[in-house]
């Protein structure tokens, strides 16, 4: 009787451990379903002969290994992944950082100052719809063939999402927050750091995430400007040489790099927005 009584509390504890374990792996399991289904469809589509121009997942995986470590094909792209990845990362992060340094302060000024908004907002709204691809010929004329054109296009792609979300965040700050800050003795100059910036941070980080994602998106266009190294250059070389597996490898690496970059921004965002229970992304 005593043994049965002693063992009874163990069942709820075990159940709690199982629930906690499931909660930890649930996100990973759910996030894996769609990629695995697409991978299975890709495999069986190639096996069934639905397409003859797309290599199988196994062929792409084999080439990815050679692209990263070599030893299989020993061609011009063997063991060059790190070279091309670092070249693209320098352009993406450099262009993104410059865009953030300019767009965030400018967005705050436009959001807070009516005169600056009236001066700059019409021009920026006129320029914003022009796609980055339309800037490609002009960038090659202004900066020549090479990395500087790619850097400029990445900057341009990241600039507007950061700017627009910053302006939106600043202009969305409720007036009653300023009234409350004034009643508590907060000076107008101190209201920027105490009221405006904290309230606008969620929108600013949304713009940073969108800008960084577009920076990785634009890098393929940017590296069409004659750069010898970079993931976009690899994709273009693969298209020219009809090396579909090389094109897919470049796409996969860009996707993974963009995802990991976004996770870093989310980690920083969650640390700075711990006071906001609605932002844990």
ABEGO torsion letter per residue (X at the ends): XAAAAAAAAAAAAAAAAAAAAAAAAAAAAAAAAAAAAAAAAAAAAAAAGABAABBBAAAAAAAAAAAAAEGAAGBAABGAAAAAAAAAAAAAAAAAAAAAAAAAAAAAAAAABAAAAAAAAAAAAAAAABBAAAAAAAAAAAAEBEAAAAAAAAAAAAAAAAAAAAAAAAAABBAAAAAAAAAAGBBAAAAAAAAAAAAAAAAAAAAAAAAAAAAAAAAAAAAAAGBABEAAAAAAAAAAAGBAAAAAAAAAAAAAAAAAAAAAAAAAAAAAAAABAABBX
